[in-house]
């Protein structure tokens, strides 16, 4: 699968609305209440734990205005891209539905 063409980095920045959108989808699932969403540049990171020592689970990378790619942290905390690309909400729903095991609370 080819990667969608991207635009300049300033237009790719994730917004507070994107954070709220991901949180809205996650809050539909009470078992995911331990998760929080943070943004940095074109990334939305889904993490758990204390704010000063977050444990990253997954992240969405904005590739274009309405196209995001799902990346999942491996057991060492390194990011592994998935082939999933689509709208923000579709990607979060796929994360919960198909990769929900990556979102469980960890010690």
C-alpha positions as CSV (number, residue, x, y, z in Angstrom):
1,X,0.0,0.0,0.0
2,X,1.5,3.3,-0.9
3,X,1.6,6.2,1.6
4,X,-0.6,9.2,0.8
5,X,1.1,12.4,-0.3
6,X,1.7,14.7,2.6
7,X,1.6,18.5,2.8
8,X,3.8,20.9,4.8
9,X,4.4,20.2,8.4
10,X,2.6,23.3,9.7
11,X,-0.7,22.2,8.0
12,X,-0.2,18.7,9.5
13,X,-0.1,19.8,13.1
14,X,-2.6,17.9,15.4
15,X,-5.0,20.2,17.2
16,X,-6.8,20.3,20.5
17,X,-10.0,19.3,18.5
18,X,-8.1,16.2,17.4
19,X,-7.2,15.4,21.0
20,X,-10.9,15.8,22.1
21,X,-12.0,13.7,19.1
22,X,-9.8,10.8,20.1
23,X,-10.8,11.1,23.7
24,X,-14.5,11.1,22.7
25,X,-14.0,7.8,20.9
26,X,-12.0,6.2,23.8
27,X,-14.5,7.4,26.4
28,X,-17.1,5.1,24.8
29,X,-15.2,2.3,26.4
30,X,-15.1,2.4,30.3
31,X,-12.2,-0.1,30.4
32,X,-10.1,2.5,28.6
33,X,-10.6,5.2,31.2
34,X,-6.9,4.9,32.2
35,X,-5.8,6.4,28.8
36,X,-5.0,10.0,28.0
37,X,-4.2,11.7,24.7
38,X,-1.4,14.2,24.1
39,X,-0.4,16.0,20.9
40,X,2.9,17.1,19.5
41,X,3.4,18.4,16.0
42,X,1.5,15.9,13.7
43,X,1.2,13.2,16.4
44,X,-1.5,12.2,18.8
45,X,-0.1,9.8,21.4
46,X,-2.4,7.6,23.5
47,X,-0.7,6.8,26.8
48,X,-1.4,5.7,30.4
49,X,0.3,6.2,33.7
50,X,1.5,9.4,35.4
51,X,1.9,12.6,33.3
52,X,5.6,12.8,34.2
53,X,6.2,9.2,33.3
54,X,3.6,8.2,30.6
55,X,3.6,4.8,29.1
56,X,2.8,5.1,25.4
57,X,0.5,2.5,23.8
58,X,-0.3,3.9,20.3
59,X,-0.2,7.0,18.3
60,X,-1.8,8.5,15.2
61,X,0.4,10.4,12.7
62,X,-1.3,12.9,10.5
63,X,-0.3,12.3,6.9
64,X,-2.7,14.8,5.2
65,X,-5.5,17.0,6.2
66,X,-7.9,14.1,6.9
67,X,-5.6,11.1,6.7
68,X,-3.9,9.5,9.7
69,X,-1.7,6.5,10.1
70,X,-1.8,4.2,13.2
71,X,1.5,3.4,14.9
72,X,1.8,1.0,17.8
73,X,4.6,0.9,20.5
74,X,6.4,-2.5,20.7
75,X,7.5,-4.0,24.0
76,X,10.6,-1.8,24.0
77,X,8.6,1.4,23.4
78,X,9.7,1.7,19.7
79,X,7.1,2.8,17.2
80,X,6.0,0.4,14.6
81,X,3.8,1.8,11.8
82,X,0.8,-0.3,10.7
83,X,-0.7,-0.3,7.2
84,X,-3.8,1.3,8.5
85,X,-4.5,4.8,7.2
86,X,-7.8,6.7,7.2
87,X,-9.8,9.3,9.0
88,X,-8.9,10.0,12.7
89,X,-12.1,8.4,14.1
90,X,-11.9,5.4,11.8
91,X,-8.3,4.7,12.9
92,X,-9.1,5.0,16.6
93,X,-12.1,2.7,16.2
94,X,-9.8,0.2,14.4
95,X,-7.3,0.5,17.2
96,X,-9.9,-0.3,19.8
97,X,-11.6,-3.0,17.8
98,X,-8.6,-4.8,16.2
99,X,-5.7,-3.9,18.5
100,X,-7.5,-3.4,21.8
101,X,-4.9,-5.6,23.5
102,X,-2.3,-2.8,23.0
103,X,-4.4,-0.4,25.2
104,X,-4.8,-2.5,28.3
105,X,-3.4,-1.1,31.6
106,X,0.2,-2.2,32.2
107,X,2.1,-2.2,35.5
